[in-house]
Amino acid sequence: MPRKNYTIEFKQIVLDAYEHKGFSLKGIYQKYGVHHTALMDWKKSVTKYG
């Protein structure tokens, strides 16, 4: 299965839902189809690179 490429805007929406709107990891997966591993990688990237 090929990797999905997400836009930066989409990543920001998903991270905002997780960090500020109270979505759980399961809720993020159900609504956006993003696996928790990808979400945590995005979060680390934002923390590291801004």
GISULLIN-V482108 format. One record per residue. RES is the residue in three letters. D_FIRST is the distance of its C-alpha to the first C-alpha in Angstrom with 2 decimals. Layout:
res->[RES,RES]
d_first->[D_FIRST,D_FIRST]
This chain:
res->[MET,PRO,ARG,LYS,ASN,TYR,THR,ILE,GLU,PHE,LYS,GLN,ILE,VAL,LEU,ASP,ALA,TYR,GLU,HIS,LYS,GLY,PHE,SER,LEU,LYS,GLY,ILE,TYR,GLN,LYS,TYR,GLY,VAL,HIS,HIS,THR,ALA,LEU,MET,ASP,TRP,LYS,LYS,SER,VAL,THR,LYS,TYR,GLY]
d_first->[0.00,3.82,6.61,9.08,12.54,15.43,19.03,21.71,23.51,20.75,20.47,24.28,24.41,22.07,23.95,27.20,26.34,25.62,28.58,31.22,30.62,30.17,26.66,25.34,21.88,21.28,22.83,20.62,17.48,19.23,20.55,17.99,14.65,14.60,14.08,17.32,16.09,15.08,18.41,20.39,19.05,20.16,23.42,24.08,23.57,26.03,28.45,28.33,28.32,29.76]
